[in-house]
Structure formats: C-alpha cells, structure tokens
Amino acid sequence: MKKYFLFAFLASAWAFTSCDNDDAPDIDADVPFYQNLGVAYDVTNNTTRVGANFNKLDSAGINIRLNGPASITINGETPDFDNVGTYFYTDSFSGLDDMTFVFTRAKDSVYTNVASINDVKPIAIPESFTSAKATGTTVLTWEGDPVGENELVEVHVTYSGGSYSVFNRTEGSKSINISFSNSSLPAKGTLSLSRAKTHPLQESNGNAGGQLNVSYIQSKEISLE
C-alpha cells in the first residue's frame, strides 16, 4: 500500500484523526454516507492508486469505518484500511485499467462508480525540462491543455531529506512556478507533475452526495542547481 497518495486535489485535504463504525448506535441503517473516491493514474510507473473515504450524511460528517453489512470493493478487491489520511481505504494496481468502486451500504443498497484514465486529460513534463533552481523560481510550462474547470495541477518534488509541492487551480494557466530557497539541496530529485479532475458521482447513497477525483501523473528525475 502506498502511504503517499499523489493526487493534485490533496491541496485541499487534511489529515483525519478518527473515525466511527457504521454500526455505532447513532447511525441508523437508513442514514446515507458521503463517498469520497479517488483514482491516480501513474503513467510513468504504469501503476494505478485508489482511495475511498466515507462520511455520515455529507462531506462534513464524521468519518466512517464500514462495518456489518456495509463494505467497499475496488475492482473486486477489498482495499486496506488505515485510520489516517485523506482516504482511509487504499489500494494499488499494476497497469492503467478502469477502476470500479462498489459500495454496499446495506443488503439491497449497492452503489457503483467507475473511473477511467479518459476521465482526466493527459499532462506531460517537456523533454527539455531537466533542472530547477535551488534558490529562486523556475517556471515549468507543461505539455497539454491548460487548467480547466474543476481541475488542479500539482508539481511535487521529492529529494533526499525532504519534498516540495506547489499547486495551480487558475483556469487557463499552462505553467507553474517552482520556488526553492535552499542552496543546500541535493543535486538531484524526482519531479512529479499531475492533473486532477473532480467529477460528480455516478451513483450516490441517497442525498449524501460525493465526488470522484481522477488524476494523471508523470514523473522524471531532474537536477537541482
């Protein structure tokens, strides 16, 4: 299981600290659950990472650990559960296949949502982009469409001893500023560029609602100069 879940939309996420079981005394069987679903297509590593989280009534409700008749499967597999992070339920798959989330709230209440790599436009790091300044600002102009409605682009740089992230939500933008201020950075790092698109659910549990976030990720090693 990948502990770091690279999604551009994590810019607005927070670390959850606790959850409740869905069979807790104050949660009746007819109480709907908000579904927060995510799929990250890592084209460089030919891997797809998935996540799911559930909240009582709506996005602001308590976080739920599914129990009793309630369950979640993703492409037929039961994901790992960890009571921390944006998604309590996570898994990863080889390849870039469609991902099918099947959420069972009760025996006769089953909700299916499907994500495809075609649900998000591709984005790419130019071949000519090979380095970033250790002090100052480097502009990365990506290959692909500009930021669109309900989209967010992220640059995430990992290096020995740390990491750096920056986001762009401005519609129409085609570049992002990478600003380091550390002359002691190591000589190399890995830059990941991702585009995330937020979609409404195809099937919602009652009026609880939810969202399906799909991201497209490319990465490469760069010099830090």
GUGURO-32383 format. One record per residue: residue number from 1; x, y, z negated of N, C-alpha, C, CB in turn; residue in one letter; chain. Coordinates in steps of 0.1 Angstrom, whole numbers, plus 2048, in hexadecimal, padded with zeros to 3 digits. Atoms other than C-alpha are relative to their C-alpha. Glycine has a CB too. Example, Ala and Ser with C-alpha at 12.3 -4.5 7.8 and 13.67 -1.06 7.14 Angstrom:
1;809;7F4;800;87B;7D3;7B2;809;80C;800;7F6;800;7F4;A;A
2;7F7;7F5;800;889;7F5;7B9;7F8;80B;7F8;804;805;80E;S;A
# end
This chain:
1;809;7F4;800;800;800;800;809;80C;800;7F6;800;7F4;M;A
2;7F8;7F4;7FF;80D;822;809;7FC;80A;7F5;7FF;807;80E;K;A
3;804;7F7;80A;80E;839;7EB;7FE;80E;805;80B;800;7F5;K;A
4;802;7F3;7FA;813;858;800;7F7;7FF;80D;80E;806;804;Y;A
5;80A;801;7F5;7F5;85C;817;800;80C;808;7F1;7FE;7FA;F;A
6;7FE;7F4;7F7;7FE;874;833;7F4;803;807;80C;7FD;809;L;A
7;80B;7FA;7F9;7DF;887;83C;801;80F;800;7F2;7FB;7FA;F;A
8;7FF;7F1;801;7DF;8AB;846;7F6;805;7F7;7FE;805;80E;A;A
9;80A;7FA;808;7BF;8B0;834;802;7FE;7F1;7F3;7F9;803;F;A
10;7FD;800;80E;7D0;8A8;813;804;80E;7FA;80C;7F6;7FD;L;A
11;7FD;7F3;804;7D7;8CD;812;7F6;805;7F6;801;80A;80C;A;A
12;80B;7FB;808;7B6;8D2;801;7FC;7F5;7F5;7F4;804;808;S;A
13;803;80B;809;7B7;8B2;7EC;806;803;7F2;805;7F3;806;A;A
14;7FA;7FF;80E;7BF;8AE;7C7;802;7F2;7FB;7F8;809;7F7;W;A
15;7FD;80D;806;7CB;892;7B1;7F5;7FD;7F6;80E;7FF;7F9;A;A
16;80B;804;809;7AD;880;7A1;807;7FA;7F3;7F6;7F7;806;F;A
17;7FA;805;80C;7B3;876;77D;7F8;7F5;7F9;801;80B;7F6;T;A
18;808;80B;805;797;85E;775;7F4;7FD;808;7FB;804;7F2;S;A
19;80C;804;7F9;779;84C;782;7F7;7F8;7F7;804;7F7;80D;C;A
20;80A;807;808;75A;83A;776;7FC;7F4;809;7F4;809;7FD;D;A
21;805;80B;7F9;74C;818;77F;7F2;803;805;800;7F4;7F7;N;A
22;80D;7FD;7FB;72D;818;795;7F5;7F9;7F8;7FF;7FC;80E;D;A
23;80A;806;808;71B;802;77B;7FF;807;7F2;803;7F1;7FE;D;A
24;801;7F9;80C;720;81C;760;7F1;804;7FD;808;80D;800;A;A
25;80E;7FE;804;6FF;823;74C;7F9;80C;807;7FF;801;7F1;P;A
26;807;7F4;7FA;6F9;845;75C;7FF;800;80F;807;80C;7FB;D;A
27;800;801;7F2;6FC;839;780;7F6;7F5;804;80E;7FD;806;I;A
28;80B;809;7FC;6DB;829;78C;803;7FB;80E;7F2;806;800;D;A
29;7FD;806;7F3;6DB;812;7AA;7FB;809;80C;7F9;7F3;801;A;A
30;805;7F7;7F5;6C8;82D;7BE;808;80D;801;7F2;802;7FF;D;A
31;7F8;7F4;7FF;6E2;848;7B8;80A;7FF;80C;808;802;7F3;V;A
32;7F8;801;7F5;6F4;84F;7D9;80F;804;7FD;7FB;808;80C;P;A
33;7F2;7FC;801;71A;851;7DD;805;807;80C;809;7F3;7FD;F;A
34;7F9;7F9;7F6;72E;86A;7F0;80C;7F8;805;805;80E;7FB;Y;A
35;7F5;808;7FA;747;859;808;80B;80A;806;7FB;7F7;80B;Q;A
36;7F5;7F9;7FB;769;869;80E;809;7F6;807;808;808;7F5;N;A
37;7F9;80A;7F9;77A;854;829;80B;806;809;7F7;7F8;809;L;A
38;7F5;7FB;7F9;79C;859;83A;807;7F5;808;809;807;7F7;G;A
39;7F8;809;7F8;7B0;849;856;80C;808;806;7F7;7FA;80C;V;A
40;7F4;7FA;7FA;7D4;852;860;807;7F7;80A;80A;804;7F4;A;A
41;7FA;808;7F5;7E1;846;881;80F;805;801;7F9;801;80D;Y;A
42;7F2;7FD;800;807;846;87E;806;7FA;80D;808;7FA;7F3;D;A
43;7FC;806;7F3;811;842;8A3;80F;7FD;801;7FC;80A;80B;V;A
44;7F1;803;800;837;843;89C;803;7F2;7FB;807;80A;7F8;T;A
45;7FE;80D;807;835;825;885;7F6;7F5;804;801;802;7F1;N;A
46;80B;809;7FC;817;814;896;7F9;7FA;7F4;807;7F5;809;N;A
47;807;804;80C;805;813;875;7F4;809;7FD;80A;801;7F4;T;A
48;80B;7F8;804;7E3;81E;869;7FD;7FE;7F1;7F3;7FB;808;T;A
49;802;800;80F;7DD;828;845;7F1;805;7FE;80A;809;7F9;R;A
50;80E;7FD;802;7BA;82A;837;7FD;803;7F1;7F6;7F5;805;V;A
51;804;7FD;80E;7A9;837;817;7F2;803;7FF;808;80C;7FB;G;A
52;80F;7FD;803;787;83B;807;7FF;804;7F2;7F8;7F3;803;A;A
53;804;7FD;80E;779;84B;7E8;7F1;803;800;808;80D;7FC;N;A
54;80F;7FF;802;756;84D;7DA;7FD;809;7F4;7FA;7F2;7FF;F;A
55;804;7F7;80B;745;868;7C5;7F1;7FE;7FE;804;80E;803;N;A
56;80E;800;803;724;868;7B3;7F9;80C;805;7FE;7FF;7F0;K;A
57;809;7F6;7FB;709;87C;7C5;805;808;80B;7FB;808;7F5;L;A
58;7FA;7F7;7F6;720;893;7D9;80F;801;7FE;7F9;80E;7FF;D;A
59;7F2;7FF;800;744;89E;7DE;805;804;7F2;805;809;80A;S;A
60;7FC;7FB;80E;745;8AE;7BB;7FD;7F7;7F5;7F9;80E;7FE;A;A
61;804;809;80A;738;890;7A9;80C;7F8;7FB;7F6;7F6;805;G;A
62;7F5;808;806;74D;878;793;805;7F6;80A;7FB;7F9;7F3;I;A
63;7FA;80A;7F7;764;861;7A5;7FC;7F2;7FC;810;801;800;N;A
64;806;80D;803;757;83D;7A7;80A;7F5;804;7F3;7FF;808;I;A
65;7FA;80D;7FD;768;81B;7A5;7F4;7F7;803;809;7FB;7F5;R;A
66;80B;808;7FC;751;804;7B8;800;7F3;7F8;800;7FD;80F;L;A
67;801;80C;809;744;7E7;7A3;7F2;7FA;802;801;804;7F1;N;A
68;80D;806;7FE;728;7CE;7A2;7FD;7FD;80F;7F5;808;7FA;G;A
69;803;803;7F2;716;7CC;7C4;807;80A;809;7F1;801;802;P;A
70;7F9;7F7;7F7;729;7EA;7D1;80E;7FC;804;800;80E;7FA;A;A
71;7F3;804;7FB;748;7E5;7E7;803;808;80C;800;7F1;802;S;A
72;7FB;7FA;7F4;75D;7F2;803;809;7F7;807;807;80E;7FD;I;A
73;7F6;807;7F8;76F;7E0;81F;804;809;80C;7FA;7F2;805;T;A
74;7FB;7F9;7F4;784;7EE;83B;806;7F6;809;80B;80B;7FC;I;A
75;7FD;80A;7F6;787;7D9;85A;800;7F2;7F9;80E;802;806;N;A
76;802;80D;806;77B;7BC;845;809;7FD;7F4;803;7F5;809;G;A
77;7F8;802;80B;795;7C0;82A;7FC;809;7F4;80F;803;803;E;A
78;803;7F8;80C;790;7CC;806;80D;808;7FC;7FC;7F7;7F4;T;A
79;7F4;7F8;803;7A8;7E9;800;804;800;7F2;7FD;80F;804;P;A
80;7FB;7FF;80E;7BE;7EE;7E2;7FA;80B;7F9;810;801;800;D;A
81;805;7F5;809;7B1;803;7C5;80A;805;7F7;7F3;7FB;7F8;F;A
82;7F7;7F9;809;7C6;81C;7B3;7F9;80D;7FB;80E;803;807;D;A
83;807;7F5;806;7B7;835;79B;808;80E;800;7FC;7FD;7F2;N;A
84;7F8;7F3;7FF;7CB;853;7A8;800;804;80F;80E;7FE;7FB;V;A
85;7FE;7FB;7F2;7CE;869;7C7;7F3;804;806;807;7F5;808;G;A
86;80C;7FC;7F9;7B6;875;7E1;7F7;7F4;803;804;806;80E;T;A
87;807;80C;7FD;7AB;852;7EA;803;7F5;7F6;803;7FB;80F;Y;A
88;7FD;80B;80A;7A7;838;7CF;801;7F2;807;7F4;7FF;7F6;F;A
89;7FF;80D;7F9;7A3;81C;7E9;809;803;80C;7F2;7FB;804;Y;A
90;7F7;7FE;7F5;7C0;819;802;804;7F2;806;80C;808;7FB;T;A
91;7FB;80C;7F9;7CD;800;81B;808;805;80C;7F5;7F6;804;D;A
92;7F8;7FD;7F4;7E4;7FF;83A;7FF;7F4;80A;80E;804;7FD;S;A
93;801;80A;7F6;7E2;7EC;85B;80B;803;80B;7F2;800;806;F;A
94;7F7;7FF;7F4;7FB;7E5;877;7F8;804;80C;808;7F3;803;S;A
95;807;7FC;7F4;7F1;7F5;898;7F8;80D;7FE;7F7;7F5;804;G;A
96;808;7F3;7FF;7D9;812;8A1;7F2;7FD;803;807;80A;809;L;A
97;80D;804;7FC;7B8;800;8A2;7F5;809;7FA;7FE;7F2;7FC;D;A
98;80C;7FA;806;795;80D;89A;7FF;7FB;7F2;7F3;7FD;808;D;A
99;801;804;80E;78E;80C;875;7F1;801;7FC;808;80A;7F6;M;A
100;80E;801;804;76C;801;868;7FE;7FF;7F1;7F9;7F4;806;T;A
101;803;800;80F;761;80B;844;7F2;7FB;7FE;802;80F;7FB;F;A
102;80D;805;804;745;7F6;836;7FE;802;7F1;7FE;7F1;804;V;A
103;803;7FC;80E;737;805;816;7F3;7F9;7FC;800;80F;7FD;F;A
104;80C;806;805;71E;7EF;803;7FD;807;7F3;802;7F1;7FE;T;A
105;804;7FA;80C;70C;803;7E9;7F7;7F7;7F7;7F7;80D;803;R;A
106;808;80A;807;6F3;7E8;7E0;7FD;7F5;80B;7F2;806;7FA;A;A
107;802;80C;7F7;6E7;7C7;7F0;7FA;804;80D;7F6;7F6;7F9;K;A
108;807;7FC;7F3;6D1;7D8;80A;804;80E;805;7F2;7FF;7FF;D;A
109;7FB;7F2;7FC;6E5;7F9;80D;80E;7FF;804;7FE;80A;7F4;S;A
110;7F3;801;7FA;702;7F6;825;802;80B;80A;802;7F2;806;V;A
111;7FD;7F5;7F8;713;813;836;80D;7FE;808;800;80D;7F8;Y;A
112;7F5;803;7F8;72B;810;853;805;80D;807;7FD;7F5;80A;T;A
113;7FA;7F4;7F9;743;82B;860;80D;7FB;807;803;80B;7F6;N;A
114;7F5;805;7F7;75D;826;87C;808;80C;804;7FA;7F8;80C;V;A
115;7F6;7F6;7FC;77C;83A;884;808;7FA;80B;809;805;7F5;A;A
116;7F8;804;7F5;790;839;8A4;80B;80B;802;7F8;7FF;80D;S;A
117;7F5;7F7;7FE;7B1;849;8AE;7FB;80B;80A;80C;7F9;806;I;A
118;806;7F6;7F7;79C;85B;8C9;7F8;80A;7F9;7F7;7F9;80A;N;A
119;808;7F6;808;78A;86E;8AD;809;80C;7FC;7FB;7FA;7F3;D;A
120;7F7;7F5;803;7A9;885;8AA;809;802;80C;808;7FE;7F3;V;A
121;7F7;7FD;7F5;7BD;896;8C5;80E;7FD;7FD;7FE;80F;805;K;A
122;7F2;802;803;7E1;88C;8C8;808;80C;7FE;806;7F8;80C;P;A
123;7F7;7F5;803;7FD;8A2;8BD;80E;7FB;801;7FD;807;7F3;I;A
124;7F2;805;7FE;823;89F;8C4;80A;80B;7FC;802;7FB;80E;A;A
125;7F4;7F8;802;844;8AD;8B9;808;801;80D;809;7FA;7F4;I;A
126;7F8;7FF;7F4;857;8BB;8D7;80D;7F9;7FF;802;80F;804;P;A
127;7F3;807;800;875;8A7;8E1;80B;809;7FD;802;7F9;80E;E;A
128;7F6;7F6;802;889;8C7;8DF;801;805;7F2;7FE;80C;809;S;A
129;800;7FB;80E;880;8CD;8BB;808;7F5;7F8;7F2;801;7FA;F;A
130;7F6;809;807;89E;8BD;8A8;805;804;7F3;80B;7FD;809;T;A
131;7FB;7FB;80D;8A5;8D3;88A;7F8;80B;7FB;80F;805;803;S;A
132;806;7F5;807;898;8EB;871;80A;807;7F7;7F4;7FB;7F7;A;A
133;7F7;7F8;808;8A9;907;85E;7FE;7FD;7F1;7FE;80F;802;K;A
134;801;803;80F;8B2;8FF;839;7FC;80D;7F9;80D;7FB;7FB;A;A
135;805;7F3;805;8AD;924;832;7FA;809;80B;80C;808;7F9;T;A
136;806;7F9;7F6;895;939;845;7F4;7F9;806;809;804;80B;G;A
137;80C;805;7FA;878;931;85C;803;7FA;80E;7F5;80B;801;T;A
138;800;807;7F3;876;918;879;7F2;7FF;805;808;7F2;7FF;T;A
139;80E;801;7FA;858;919;891;800;7F3;808;7FD;80C;808;V;A
140;802;80C;7F9;84C;8F8;89D;7F3;802;809;7FE;7F3;7F7;L;A
141;80C;7FF;7F7;835;8FB;8BC;7FE;7F2;805;803;80B;80C;T;A
142;803;80F;7FD;825;8D9;8C1;7FB;7FF;80E;7F7;7FA;7F6;W;A
143;806;804;7F3;81B;8C7;8E0;7F2;7FB;7FD;809;7F5;807;E;A
144;80E;804;803;7F5;8C3;8E2;7F8;80C;7FE;7FF;7F7;7F4;G;A
145;80A;7F6;801;7D6;8D7;8DD;803;809;7F4;7F2;7FB;800;D;A
146;7FF;7F7;80C;7D5;8F5;8C5;7F6;7FA;7F5;7FC;80E;803;P;A
147;809;804;80B;7C3;8F1;8A3;7F2;803;804;804;808;7F3;V;A
148;80E;7FE;7FC;79E;8EC;8A9;7F7;801;7F4;7FC;7F4;809;G;A
149;809;7FF;80A;77F;8EE;895;801;7F3;7F7;7F1;801;805;E;A
150;7FF;80B;80A;780;8D8;875;80D;7F8;801;7F4;7F7;801;N;A
151;7F3;807;7FF;7A5;8D0;87C;80A;807;7F7;804;800;80F;E;A
152;7F4;7FB;808;7C5;8D5;868;80C;7F9;805;7FD;7FE;7F1;L;A
153;7F3;806;7FC;7E9;8D0;873;809;802;7F4;806;808;80C;V;A
154;7F6;800;80B;804;8C7;85A;80E;7FC;805;7FB;7F6;7F5;E;A
155;7F2;805;7FF;82A;8C5;85A;804;7FC;7F3;809;80C;806;V;A
156;7FA;805;80D;839;8B0;83F;80E;7FB;803;7F7;7F4;7FB;H;A
157;7F2;803;7FE;85E;8AD;83C;805;7F9;7F3;809;80D;803;V;A
158;7FA;807;80C;86E;893;825;80F;7FF;802;7FA;7F2;7FF;T;A
159;7F1;801;800;893;892;81C;804;7FB;7F3;806;80E;803;Y;A
160;7FB;805;80C;8A9;884;802;7FF;80A;7F4;80F;7FC;801;S;A
161;802;7F7;80B;89E;893;7E1;7F4;809;800;80C;809;7FF;G;A
162;80C;7F7;800;87E;8A4;7EC;7F8;7FF;80D;804;80E;7FD;G;A
163;809;7FF;7F4;863;8AD;805;7FA;80E;801;7F5;7F5;800;S;A
164;806;7F3;7FD;852;8CB;815;7F4;7FE;809;80B;80A;806;Y;A
165;80C;801;7F8;82F;8D0;823;7FB;80E;803;7F5;7F8;7FA;S;A
166;807;7F4;7FC;81E;8EC;836;7F5;7FD;809;80A;80A;807;V;A
167;80C;803;7F9;7FC;8EE;846;7FB;80C;808;7F5;7FC;7F6;F;A
168;805;7F6;7F7;7EA;901;861;7F1;7FD;803;808;802;80D;N;A
169;80E;802;7FE;7C4;904;862;7FA;80A;80A;7F8;800;7F3;R;A
170;804;7F5;7F8;7C2;922;879;7FC;7FB;80E;80A;80B;801;T;A
171;804;804;7F3;7AD;91A;898;807;808;80B;7F1;801;802;E;A
172;7F8;7F9;7F5;7C0;921;8B8;80F;800;7FF;7FB;80E;802;G;A
173;7F2;800;802;7E2;91D;8A9;807;7F4;807;803;800;7F1;S;A
174;7F9;80B;7F9;7FC;908;8BB;80E;7FF;7FA;802;803;80E;K;A
175;7F3;800;806;81A;90D;8A3;7FE;800;7F1;809;80B;805;S;A
176;800;800;80E;823;90A;87F;80E;804;7FB;7FD;7F2;7FA;I;A
177;7F3;7FB;805;83F;91B;86A;805;7F7;7F5;7FE;80E;7FB;N;A
178;7F9;809;80A;857;905;857;80A;809;7F9;807;7F4;806;I;A
179;7F8;7F7;808;867;91A;83B;807;7FA;7F5;7F8;80C;7FC;S;A
180;7F8;805;80B;883;90C;826;808;80C;7FA;809;7F5;804;F;A
181;7F7;7F6;806;897;920;80D;80A;7F9;7F7;7F8;80B;7F8;S;A
182;7F7;809;808;8B0;906;801;80C;7FD;809;7F9;7F3;7FC;N;A
183;7F4;802;7F8;8D3;908;810;807;7F2;7FC;80A;80B;7FE;S;A
184;7FA;80D;804;8DC;8E7;7FD;7F8;7F4;805;801;800;7F1;S;A
185;808;80C;7FB;8C3;8D1;811;80A;7F6;806;7F6;805;80A;L;A
186;7F8;80A;7F9;8D1;8B0;81E;800;803;80F;7FB;7F2;7FD;P;A
187;7FE;7FD;7F2;8DC;8AF;842;7F4;7FC;809;80D;7FA;805;A;A
188;80B;806;7F8;8BE;89B;84F;7F3;7FE;7F8;805;7F3;806;K;A
189;80D;803;806;899;896;848;7F7;7FA;80A;7FA;80D;7FA;G;A
190;80A;805;7F7;87A;886;857;7F5;80A;801;7FC;7F2;7FC;T;A
191;80B;7F7;7FE;860;89E;865;7F4;7F8;806;804;80C;809;L;A
192;80D;806;7FB;83C;891;869;7F7;80C;803;7FA;7F7;7F5;S;A
193;80A;7F7;7FB;823;8A5;87D;7F3;7F9;801;805;807;80D;L;A
194;80E;807;7FF;7FE;89D;879;7F5;80A;803;7FE;7F8;7F3;S;A
195;80C;7F8;7FE;7DD;8AA;885;7F5;7F8;7FA;7FD;802;80F;R;A
196;80B;807;806;7BE;8A1;871;7F3;807;804;801;801;7F0;A;A
197;80D;7FC;7FC;79A;8A4;87C;7F5;7FB;7F6;7FC;7FC;80E;K;A
198;80B;804;809;77C;8A3;863;7F3;7FE;808;7FE;80B;7F5;T;A
199;80C;803;7FA;75D;892;86F;7F5;7FD;7F6;802;7F3;809;H;A
200;80A;805;809;73B;88C;860;7FF;7F1;800;7F2;807;804;P;A
201;802;80F;800;732;869;856;7F6;7FC;80A;7FB;7FC;7F2;L;A
202;80A;806;7F7;71F;853;86E;7F5;7FA;7F8;807;7F5;808;Q;A
203;80B;806;809;70C;842;851;803;805;7F2;7FF;7F1;801;E;A
204;7FF;7FB;80E;707;853;82F;7F7;7F9;7F7;7FD;80F;800;S;A
205;808;806;80A;6FA;845;80F;7F6;80B;7FB;80A;7FB;7F4;N;A
206;80A;7F7;804;6DA;858;80B;804;80E;804;7FD;800;7F1;G;A
207;7FC;7F2;7FD;6E0;87E;809;80D;804;7FA;7F5;809;7FC;N;A
208;7F3;7FD;807;702;87B;7F8;80A;806;80A;805;7F4;7FA;A;A
209;7F7;7FA;7F6;714;883;818;80E;7FA;7FF;801;80F;7FF;G;A
210;7F2;805;800;739;87E;81E;807;806;80C;800;7F1;800;G;A
211;7F8;7FB;7F5;755;884;837;809;7F4;804;808;80C;7FD;Q;A
212;7F6;80A;7FA;76C;86F;84E;80B;808;806;7F9;7F7;80A;L;A
213;7F4;7F8;7FB;78F;87E;853;809;7F7;808;807;807;7F4;N;A
214;7F7;808;7F8;7A4;871;86F;80C;808;804;7F8;7FB;80D;V;A
215;7F4;7F8;7FD;7C8;87B;875;809;7F8;809;808;804;7F4;S;A
216;7F7;805;7F6;7E2;875;890;80E;805;7FC;7FD;804;80F;Y;A
217;7F3;7FC;806;807;875;884;80B;7FB;809;801;7F9;7F2;I;A
218;7F4;803;7F9;828;876;896;80C;805;7F7;801;806;80E;Q;A
219;7F5;7FB;808;84A;878;885;80E;7FD;807;800;7F8;7F2;S;A
220;7F3;802;7FB;86F;87B;88D;80A;805;7F6;802;807;80E;K;A
221;7F6;7FB;808;890;880;87C;806;80D;806;80C;7F6;7FF;E;A
222;7FB;7F3;7FC;89D;8A4;87D;80C;804;7F8;7F6;80B;800;I;A
223;7F5;7FA;808;8BC;8B7;872;7FB;80C;7F8;80C;804;809;S;A
224;804;7F4;809;8B9;8D0;855;80D;808;7FF;7FB;7FB;7F2;L;A
225;7F4;7F9;7FE;8D2;8EB;85C;800;80E;7F9;803;803;80F;E;A
# end
